[in-house]
């Protein structure tokens, strides 16, 4: 990540919205720039209420970081489009993840899912069930298709928070659908485990070469990536993953890890696109 990070933090009236403020308070550096935003849609809440919320948020953040440069603004909707616009200026967008109920998400327009699918720079999602913990490790999912930029972001966050980096590679043999269910050949498992280890070793070498003093460990685990990463939550301050899909529909249909963490996770996670507008300089 750049030495100075420009954060754009979306705050609304929900618990998840206020969690974004609490999270940035614990993760920002005094040399960074924080832009607090509320999206005002037609027929939404009164502008005075939005203004009051941003004023309170700015006051709370400046109390913790008096030297921090803070901006705030009310921007007109639609929400998804305006949040995506924010990533054109920000290095990282921070949003709240509302409810674990997929039906509720569908009724409210799947805002977080659509933002995750469309951003061109990293987006941190803070679940409404999140509570600050002493955990300071950054967990990054290693995937041959998406790992490079995710590794860059995760290594930068480790430098900021002072913890360690945990590289996790999930693997499972491919399955086929048969009349009796989903099956795979047991003799294929060692080959897929070996390929997973090769990818994990390559990621370790890359990080070690560029950041030799970074404290890290690696784990190879069998299972679906979403379930494996969720089991890492207890020791994680942040989970970092890459993004393959370019739409919320594709992620839902094809099995998005971010979609799973959004609806079931309790730890903030960051989704990093394969192509970044402003690549990190750390790796």
C-alpha positions as CSV (number, residue, x, y, z in Angstrom):
1,X,0.0,0.0,0.0
2,X,1.2,3.6,-0.5
3,X,2.9,5.3,2.4
4,X,-0.1,7.7,2.6
5,X,-3.4,6.0,2.1
6,X,-6.6,7.9,1.1
7,X,-9.6,6.2,2.6
8,X,-13.2,6.7,1.7
9,X,-15.5,5.6,4.5
10,X,-19.2,5.2,3.9
11,X,-21.3,5.9,7.0
12,X,-25.1,5.5,7.3
13,X,-27.6,5.1,10.1
14,X,-27.1,1.3,10.4
15,X,-24.9,-0.6,12.9
16,X,-22.7,-1.7,10.1
17,X,-22.3,1.9,9.0
18,X,-21.1,3.0,12.4
19,X,-18.8,0.0,12.5
20,X,-16.9,1.4,9.5
21,X,-16.1,4.4,11.6
22,X,-14.9,2.3,14.5
23,X,-12.8,0.1,12.2
24,X,-11.1,3.1,10.5
25,X,-10.4,4.6,13.9
26,X,-8.3,1.5,14.8
27,X,-6.6,1.2,11.4
28,X,-5.8,4.6,10.1
29,X,-2.4,6.3,10.4
30,X,-2.0,10.0,11.1
31,X,-0.4,10.6,7.7
32,X,-3.5,9.3,5.9
33,X,-6.5,11.1,4.5
34,X,-10.0,10.0,5.5
35,X,-13.1,11.1,3.5
36,X,-16.3,10.4,5.4
37,X,-19.3,10.1,3.0
38,X,-23.0,9.5,3.3
39,X,-25.1,8.8,0.1
40,X,-28.3,10.7,0.0
41,X,-30.9,9.1,-2.2
42,X,-34.2,10.6,-3.3
43,X,-36.9,10.1,-0.7
44,X,-34.3,9.1,1.8
45,X,-33.5,10.7,5.2
46,X,-33.4,14.5,5.7
47,X,-30.2,16.2,4.7
48,X,-29.9,17.7,8.2
49,X,-29.8,14.2,9.7
50,X,-27.1,13.1,7.4
51,X,-25.1,16.2,8.1
52,X,-25.4,15.7,11.8
53,X,-24.2,12.1,11.5
54,X,-21.1,13.1,9.5
55,X,-20.3,15.9,12.0
56,X,-20.5,13.4,14.9
57,X,-18.3,10.9,13.0
58,X,-15.7,13.5,12.2
59,X,-15.6,14.7,15.8
60,X,-15.1,11.1,17.1
61,X,-12.4,10.3,14.6
62,X,-10.5,13.6,15.2
63,X,-10.6,12.9,19.0
64,X,-8.6,9.7,18.4
65,X,-6.4,11.2,15.6
66,X,-6.1,14.9,16.1
67,X,-3.4,15.2,13.3
68,X,-5.4,13.3,10.8
69,X,-6.7,15.0,7.7
70,X,-10.4,14.4,7.6
71,X,-12.9,15.4,4.9
72,X,-16.7,14.8,4.8
73,X,-19.4,15.1,2.2
74,X,-23.0,14.2,1.4
75,X,-23.3,12.9,-2.1
76,X,-26.5,12.3,-4.0
77,X,-27.4,8.7,-5.0
78,X,-27.9,6.1,-6.4
79,X,-25.9,4.5,-3.6
80,X,-24.0,1.8,-5.6
81,X,-23.0,4.1,-8.4
82,X,-21.8,6.9,-6.1
83,X,-19.8,4.4,-3.9
84,X,-18.1,3.1,-7.0
85,X,-17.3,6.7,-8.0
86,X,-15.6,7.1,-4.6
87,X,-13.0,4.5,-5.6
88,X,-11.8,6.7,-8.4
89,X,-10.2,9.0,-5.9
90,X,-9.7,6.7,-2.9
91,X,-7.0,4.0,-2.4
92,X,-9.4,2.0,-0.3
93,X,-13.2,2.1,0.1
94,X,-14.7,1.0,3.5
95,X,-18.3,0.0,3.7
96,X,-20.6,-1.8,6.1
97,X,-21.9,-5.3,5.5
98,X,-25.5,-5.4,6.5
99,X,-27.4,-8.5,7.7
100,X,-26.5,-12.1,7.0
101,X,-29.9,-12.8,5.5
102,X,-29.7,-13.3,1.7
103,X,-33.4,-12.6,1.4
104,X,-32.9,-9.2,3.1
105,X,-30.0,-8.5,0.9
106,X,-32.1,-9.1,-2.2
107,X,-34.9,-6.9,-0.9
108,X,-32.5,-4.0,-0.2
109,X,-30.8,-4.1,-3.6
110,X,-27.6,-6.1,-2.7
111,X,-25.6,-2.9,-2.2
112,X,-22.5,-4.4,-0.7
113,X,-22.4,-7.3,-3.2
114,X,-22.7,-5.0,-6.2
115,X,-20.0,-2.6,-4.8
116,X,-17.6,-5.6,-4.2
117,X,-18.2,-6.8,-7.7
118,X,-17.6,-3.4,-9.3
119,X,-14.8,-1.6,-7.5
120,X,-11.5,-1.0,-9.3
121,X,-9.5,-0.7,-6.0
122,X,-9.6,-2.5,-2.7
123,X,-12.8,-2.4,-0.6
124,X,-13.0,-3.3,3.1
125,X,-16.3,-4.7,4.3
126,X,-17.0,-4.4,8.0
127,X,-19.8,-6.7,9.2
128,X,-22.5,-5.4,11.5
129,X,-21.7,-8.3,13.9
130,X,-18.0,-7.3,14.1
131,X,-16.4,-6.4,17.5
132,X,-12.8,-5.1,18.0
133,X,-10.5,-7.9,19.2
134,X,-6.8,-8.1,20.2
135,X,-6.1,-10.1,17.0
136,X,-3.6,-8.4,14.8
137,X,-2.8,-11.0,12.1
138,X,-3.7,-10.4,8.5
139,X,-5.0,-13.5,6.8
140,X,-4.7,-13.6,3.0
141,X,-6.2,-16.2,0.8
142,X,-3.7,-17.6,-1.8
143,X,-5.2,-18.3,-5.1
144,X,-3.2,-18.6,-8.3
145,X,-5.8,-16.6,-10.2
146,X,-6.1,-13.6,-7.8
147,X,-3.2,-13.7,-5.3
148,X,-0.8,-11.1,-6.5
149,X,-2.7,-7.9,-5.7
150,X,-4.2,-9.5,-2.6
151,X,-0.7,-10.3,-1.3
152,X,0.4,-6.7,-2.0
153,X,-2.5,-5.2,0.0
154,X,-2.1,-7.7,2.9
155,X,1.6,-7.1,3.2
156,X,1.0,-3.4,3.4
157,X,-1.6,-3.7,6.1
158,X,0.7,-5.9,8.2
159,X,3.3,-3.1,8.1
160,X,0.6,-0.7,9.4
161,X,-0.9,-2.8,12.2
162,X,2.3,-4.4,13.3
163,X,1.0,-8.0,13.3
164,X,1.9,-11.0,11.3
165,X,0.8,-12.3,7.9
166,X,-0.9,-15.7,7.5
167,X,-1.0,-17.1,4.0
168,X,-3.8,-19.7,3.6
169,X,-4.2,-21.9,0.6
170,X,-7.4,-24.0,0.5
171,X,-7.6,-27.0,-1.7
172,X,-10.0,-29.7,-2.6
173,X,-10.2,-32.2,-5.5
174,X,-12.7,-31.4,-8.2
175,X,-16.0,-33.2,-7.9
176,X,-18.4,-34.5,-10.5
177,X,-22.1,-34.7,-10.3
178,X,-23.5,-38.3,-10.5
179,X,-26.9,-39.9,-9.9
180,X,-25.7,-40.6,-6.3
181,X,-24.4,-37.1,-5.6
182,X,-21.2,-35.2,-5.9
183,X,-18.2,-37.6,-6.1
184,X,-14.4,-37.4,-6.6
185,X,-11.7,-39.9,-7.1
186,X,-9.7,-40.4,-3.9
187,X,-6.6,-41.1,-5.8
188,X,-6.7,-37.5,-7.3
189,X,-6.5,-35.9,-3.8
190,X,-2.6,-36.0,-3.4
191,X,-2.2,-34.4,-6.8
192,X,-4.5,-31.4,-6.0
193,X,-2.9,-31.1,-2.5
194,X,0.5,-30.9,-4.2
195,X,-0.6,-28.2,-6.6
196,X,-2.0,-26.2,-3.7
197,X,1.4,-26.5,-1.9
198,X,3.2,-25.3,-5.0
199,X,1.1,-22.2,-5.2
200,X,1.5,-21.5,-1.5
201,X,5.3,-22.0,-1.8
202,X,5.4,-19.5,-4.6
203,X,3.5,-16.9,-2.6
204,X,5.9,-17.4,0.4
205,X,8.9,-16.9,-1.8
206,X,7.5,-13.7,-3.3
207,X,6.7,-12.1,0.0
208,X,10.0,-13.3,1.6
209,X,12.0,-11.9,-1.3
210,X,10.5,-8.4,-1.1
211,X,9.9,-8.2,2.6
212,X,12.5,-10.5,4.3
213,X,11.8,-9.1,7.8
214,X,8.0,-9.7,7.7
215,X,6.7,-12.1,10.2
216,X,4.5,-14.7,8.5
217,X,3.4,-18.3,8.4
218,X,1.7,-20.4,5.8
219,X,-1.2,-23.0,6.1
220,X,-2.4,-25.5,3.5
221,X,-5.9,-26.6,4.4
222,X,-8.4,-29.0,2.7
223,X,-11.8,-27.6,2.1
224,X,-13.8,-25.0,0.3
225,X,-12.0,-21.6,0.3
226,X,-14.9,-19.7,1.9
227,X,-15.3,-22.2,4.8
228,X,-11.5,-22.4,5.3
229,X,-11.1,-18.7,5.5
230,X,-14.1,-18.3,7.9
231,X,-12.4,-20.8,10.2
232,X,-9.4,-18.4,10.4
233,X,-11.5,-15.6,11.8
234,X,-10.7,-16.1,15.5
235,X,-7.0,-15.1,15.0
236,X,-7.6,-12.5,12.2
237,X,-7.9,-8.8,12.3
238,X,-8.6,-8.7,8.6
239,X,-9.1,-11.3,5.9
240,X,-7.8,-10.4,2.4
241,X,-9.0,-12.1,-0.7
242,X,-8.7,-11.5,-4.5
243,X,-11.7,-11.1,-6.7
244,X,-12.5,-13.1,-9.8
245,X,-16.1,-12.1,-10.7
246,X,-17.1,-8.8,-12.2
247,X,-20.8,-8.9,-11.1
248,X,-22.8,-9.8,-8.0
249,X,-24.8,-12.3,-10.0
250,X,-21.7,-14.2,-11.2
251,X,-20.4,-14.3,-7.6
252,X,-23.6,-15.6,-6.3
253,X,-24.0,-18.3,-9.0
254,X,-20.4,-19.4,-9.2
255,X,-19.6,-19.4,-5.5
256,X,-17.9,-16.1,-4.4
257,X,-15.8,-16.3,-1.3
258,X,-16.5,-12.6,-0.6
259,X,-20.2,-13.3,-0.8
260,X,-19.9,-16.0,1.8
261,X,-17.9,-13.9,4.2
262,X,-20.3,-11.0,3.8
263,X,-23.3,-13.1,4.8
264,X,-21.7,-15.4,7.4
265,X,-18.5,-13.8,8.6
266,X,-17.8,-11.7,11.7
267,X,-14.4,-10.3,10.8
268,X,-13.7,-7.4,8.4
269,X,-12.5,-8.6,5.0
270,X,-11.0,-6.9,2.0
271,X,-11.7,-7.7,-1.6
272,X,-8.8,-6.8,-4.0
273,X,-9.5,-6.8,-7.7
274,X,-7.1,-8.5,-10.1
275,X,-6.4,-5.1,-11.8
276,X,-5.8,-2.1,-9.6
277,X,-6.1,1.6,-10.7
278,X,-3.3,2.4,-8.2
279,X,-1.1,-0.6,-7.6
280,X,0.7,-1.0,-4.3
281,X,4.4,-0.2,-4.2
282,X,5.2,-2.7,-1.4
283,X,5.5,-5.8,-3.6
